[in-house]
Amino acid sequence: MPFIEKQLRTETEIINYLNDQLPGLIDGLKVLDVEQYPNVDMEHRPDLVVTVKMGRITRTLLIGVKSKGEPRFAKMAITDLRECMKDFPRGYPVFASTFVSERTRQICRREGGGYIDLVGNIHLRFGSVLIDRVSPESWPRERRGAKQLFAPQATRVVRRLLVHKDEPARISDLADGCDMTPGGVHWVVSLLQDKGLVERDERKRVVLTRPGDLLDAWAEAWSMDRNRRRVYFSLERTPGSLMRSIADAALGTSTEYAFTLLAGASKVAPHVRFNDVWVYIAEEDGAWGRDLDLQPVDSGGNLVLLEPYDEGVFMDLQVVDGMRVVSNVQLYVDLYNQPGRGREQAEFLRERVLGF
């Protein structure tokens, strides 16, 4: 029987569905018995106890169900199920939800447990039994989740946490630093908590626990195409002299700018030679553009002005040799998917400067 996803939102709905459909969902194993909400005298108990058999191997699946399949909930369920194994010596812990994310799947496997969801992902491994399937629906689901987490203003919180990765912060502090409402920040932090990327300490401050994983996820989801770009040609002989001209022209104006991509990297972790200068511009002053004698072109330009998708790109700017450069984490995600040698420069920056 193929996996069928229904609009099941509560844990009770998921449990009832699994209770009815489990024999078809774990084809390859013979289901001998399914007990829902087992009547056992224990502090922690599984939602379903399923006795299965393959050949001569008989095991008891201890299934813990959560409405959300993110890492935080999986860890809670696996911890509870391990306690249950004291009463079920032949027990095997299995986490279940509507959709189990990739990070959650890794955690379950690492903890020696299994997982099953209603999208089609399943992993059961005990004795000589191995059932391991990944649904083709998983990747679109992961992308939709990333789109939500890395929406324009949400990245302000992500960026702030990464730049100040060793500094626990209150929601109100993050809101002030990101120019957002406390409610908006709380929503982003909740998503990060669910994914196991941040925790709250005893003072309710937000603590970034997996900076590398958060940076990876942001880089994978990020695209420079979000920004409107205009291409120009300048008569400046070198990229460095063009950058200096831009910095000098911006002095005394209302122009907010910051170099990025290889131009920005050349100021903080030079590694790859470059010809084109890319710079974020928040508010262009007409005189500023005329002073540079720029010629708009469709192709063959050496200067790209980016109108940012969100002005959060200007958070935590750094000034090097009198030139403004985006933060190192912004620089990394900008470079990560850039054609050519962008990825190489990104990894050099991460190794030499970011260190995580």
Phi, psi and omega in degrees: 000128180289159176290138179232123178265129175249168177281071180258122187246329183262159179297323180298318179297318180294316179299314180297320180295314179296322179301322181277322192253357188305319180304324179282333183284330181247050179303139187114336175244138176272123180273117181270327183199143175231121179243121181266135183046066185304139182275080181235147182272087181207151182295318178246136178218148179289160177279329177221138172243116187239121177268123183234161181216139170222115185063237179264359183269125176238129178223163178248117178275121176260105188259124175251128186250135173229148181290334177248139184259022181279164186307319183302319182284326178295318179299318178299315183293315181297320178300314179296318182294327178294325175296322180296332184295346175295330180262350179230083184304331180261020184282151177227118185287134180226125176267138181226144178198180177294318177214129180254114184292165182299316179299320178294320179299319178298317181297314180300315179295319181296326180276004178077022179245178179246180177208159176206138176225175185272000176273331179133001178277135179207141175214117176226126181217112176204142184057231178263009182269130173219117171239119185216108180227141175242125181285142175296345178281349185297313184297312176303324178295316179299319181294321179295322178294320179294322180299322179291314183291324184253034171297158188316299183288332179299328181293342176298318179292316179301312181298315181298317180295320182289319179296322181248052191297337182259013184240102175303143185223143173284157178303318181296323178293317178298319179299317178295315182291335183258358184054051180228168175281151176303325179297318179296319178294318180300320179298315180294317180298322178297318177298317180293323177297315180301326181274003177073022183265336176225162175225167174250130181276186185295342177260014178067017177279152179276126180241122178282118185258337182226070183299321180297317180293322179293317178297318178300314182296319179295315180299318180295326184272345189276148175215133177293344181294348178293337184265139174285134183237147174231134186253135181227162172244133177241147180278357177304140189283329183229156176301322181296318179291327176294319178297318179296321179297320179296314181297318180293319182293330182283342180298133178078009177243174177272007184290125172261122182219162174198130179285147178218186183053215188294329177297313178296317181297330181297340181268340184240331179205068184299132182211321185242134176291151183213159180240332184258142178253123178248132184215134174282135177233122182270322186214100187279129174269125183304318180296324179303312181295321181291325179299331181274351180053054182272142178246117178294136180222159175275330179205165178079013179279168177236008178221130177239119176264128183250125170270110190295146177298331178204139185288002173300340179298341180270003177290141175056043177298152174241146180247120181233124182053036179078010181243140180273132180232143178299164178300158183296327178289323176295320179299318181297311183290328176296318183286331194306314183255013180286131180301167181080231185256022180300314180298320179299315179294323179299314182291327176295317177299317182295318182290316188274330187244308184289312176073020175208000000 
